[in-house]
Every structure is written in structure tokens, then in C-alpha cells.
Amino acid sequence: ADLDKLHKQVQEHFVKNQGDAVHDIIKVKTLLYAYMLRMDVPASMADDLHTVLEHAPALISGLLNISLDQRFVTSTCNIVEFSQMLTQAIWFHDSNPVLRQVPHLTDRQFRALSKAKLVFSTTSLLKDLEADKKAELLKDLSEAEARDVENVIKNIPEVDVKVKWEVEDEEGIYE
């Protein structure tokens, strides 16, 4: 019953595959979708989700090895991307992948950001947000949760990378 309810919640995101007729495959797929969409998983299925997530790295590593051995470039890239998304619990093409890493922020906060036409590609933009706008964004959080958000944002480093390509002894190269 819980699986059916959860499946109905994630079904709109499902991509149909040949194995989807097998109950165990549908269960694992439903659990993974719910996890990556950050949905609440019923307590009766929490152990199953934990088992899936515990074994996922080894399975993904096996997929990656096979894909690399066969030189399947697109599949290899997709496996690496999926591995990152699963590790970070981020859905495909999420509009706020950076902010999804900040604890306690939920879809409600992301909708508020969207409604206020505030789009953040980095946490530094959230760090620099005016105090009243930040307070409005975090109003549904407890004091401890708001402190957690502030601490995480404050401790995420800002890194600027500049790249320069050159050839050694380039001055001595003549055509």
C-alpha cells in the first residue's frame, strides 16, 4: 500500500523501461526517485531505501566499469552524472542544485525564491542576500535550523579559478 502511494507521487517523473513490469525493479526505482526528489519515504520502506542506497555505489561502480570497458562514452558520462546526483540527492536538471546542498531548505523556500525572482547559481549570492529577504526565506525554519543554514553558507568557500594555457618555451617557436 505504501509503495503504491509513493509510486503515484513519483510516477510523473518515471521513464518507462523494459524491466518496469518486475515488482522489485519498480520498488527500487520508486525509492530512488523519491530519494532524489527529496520526498518523504514511509517508515515501512525506510529500511529498503537504506539498503538500496547502501548498495548503490558498488552497483554504479560495476556499471561504470562495464561502460568504460565497452567504450560507451555517452553511457559512461550518464553513469557519472547519475552517481553525482544520487550522492547529492539531486533530481535531473534541478533548478537549484547548489542550494539543494544547504540543510533544511525545502521546496517551499525554493518556490519563495522563484516567486521573488531570486535565482542563485552559487551560495555566495545567498550569503550576500539582504537580511530581511533572508529572514523571509528562512521564516519557516526553527532558530537552530536557520543557524545551520547560516553556518553552512558561511563555511562554503568561494573559489575563483583562472586558467592559462601556454606552451613551454613558446617564445622560441617560429614558423
Disulfide bonds with the S-S distance in Angstrom:
none
